[in-house]
Amino acid sequence: MYDTWGHRTALKRASGEDLRGRDNKAPVLHYTLAWHPDERPTEAQMKEAALSSLKALKLDEHQVLMAAHNDKDHAHVHLIVNTVHPKTGRTAPMKFSRLELSKWAQEYEKQHGIHLQQRIDNNAERARRKDERQRKQPARKQPRERRELPVNLRVNKIIRDRTTRPDHIIREDVIDRMKRLRTEIRHRHHVERDVTSSVQRGERQDLERNSKEAASIALAHVQQKFSGPWRELFKAQRNEVRQLEAIQGNPLERAAYVFMNADRLSGSRNLTMKEKARLVQSPTALFKAVDQMHTRERRLLSNVQRVETKARLDRVWQVHQHRDGAMVARHDAEQQAQRAHQYASTSHVVDFADSKAQLVQEKIGAIPPRRAANAPAFENDVGYVRRINAELQAFEDRNTPKDEPMAERPARPEFVPVPREHGPTSRAATIKLDIAEWKSRRRGKDDDFEHEM
C-alpha cells in the first residue's frame, strides 16, 4: 500500500489522469466495524459486511487488509485500505466518509432487523442540512468543453499554469523548505570540512611519527657512540679491583698505590697525610675509597652521555617545532580559504521564490519529492532538519572534550618524568614525554653497573 502511495504520480501519468489537485498525505484509511455483544456473526457475515462497507465508501477497487478479532466482548473487524487507486493513482473521495459509512450502517441494520432510532435521526438531520446548503449556494456555470491535448503537451501546460498560482502552498511550508535547503548546504559543508580535517590530521600524525623516528635514531647513535667508552671503563675498574686484591697484604705496595692515585681518591679535595696513612693501614677503608672513586668516574661518563643526548634531542625538537608551526599556519589558511569559498558560493542560493517553485513542481508531479538517501519513511522537511541537526550536534559532542582547558602549545621540553595521565595532551608534547620517560629509565642504570652494552 505504501508503495502504491509512493508511485501515485507515476500511476496517474501511465493512466492519463490529470496531475492537478491537492496532494495525498494519508496513504491508508483505518476503520472498524463492531457488532453488539449479544450478536454472534459468522466469519462469512463479517466478511460480507466488510466488503459491503468498502463498496459504500467507493473503495471496493482498492487494496484492503481485513483482520477480525475476538479479544473483546463484542465481535469486530479492522479494515486497512489504501486511499490511492492501484491502477489510476487517483485518491478516493474521503470528505464525507463518516456520513456514507453511517448511511451504510443504517441500511445494514434495517436489513438485519436492527433498529437504532438515534442513527436514523442523525442521518435525516445531516441530509436536511446538506439540502439547505445546496439551495443557498448560487448555481455554477457549466464549464465549456475544451479540446483535449496530447499527454506531453497537457503536462507542460499544467506546469506553466500551476507555477503561476499559489497551489495551496502556505508560507510555513515554503519556510520549512528553505530551512531544509539551508540544512542540506550546512551538512554538505560539514562533510567537506571533515574531509579536510581528516587529511590534516594525517599530515600531523606523519610529522609526529617522523619526529619520533628521528629521536629514536639520535638515541641509538649516542648509545652506540658511548658503548666503547663504557666497556673500557668497566674493564679498567675491574682490573684495578683485582690489583688491589693482590696487594692487600703488602703495606708498601698499598702505600705506593695510595700516593700515586691520591688525586683520583680525593675527588674534589686533596687528601691529608693522616687520611693517606689511614688508607695505607686499613685495606677496608682503601676498598671503600676506591669504590667511591669508581662511582664518580661512572657518573662523570654518564653525565657526558646525558649532555650529548640532550643536545641531539634538542635539535630534533627544534626541527619538529619549526615544521609543526609551519604546518599549523598552512592548515589554518586552508580552513579559512575553504570557509570563505563555501560562504561565497552559497550566500544567495536559498530564496523564497525558488523554494516555493520547487514545492509547486513537486505537487504537480513535475519533479519527484525531495527525499534524502537514508531518510526514514514519511520524513518531511521539518523532520529532515531536526534529524540532521541532531546528527551534527552528536558529532560535535563526540569530538569536543568536556570540562578540559584548551592545551597551550608546549615550550622547550624539560627532561623530567611526567605522568601521561597528568601531562599535556598536544601532539608536540607527546615527543617530549617519550624523551623524558626514556631519560628517567636510563638515569638509574648508569650508576649501578646495569648499563646496556
Beta strands, then each sheet from edge to edge (+ up, - down):
strand 1: 28-34
strand 2: 64-69
strand 3: 76-82
sheet 1: 1+ 3- 2+
end
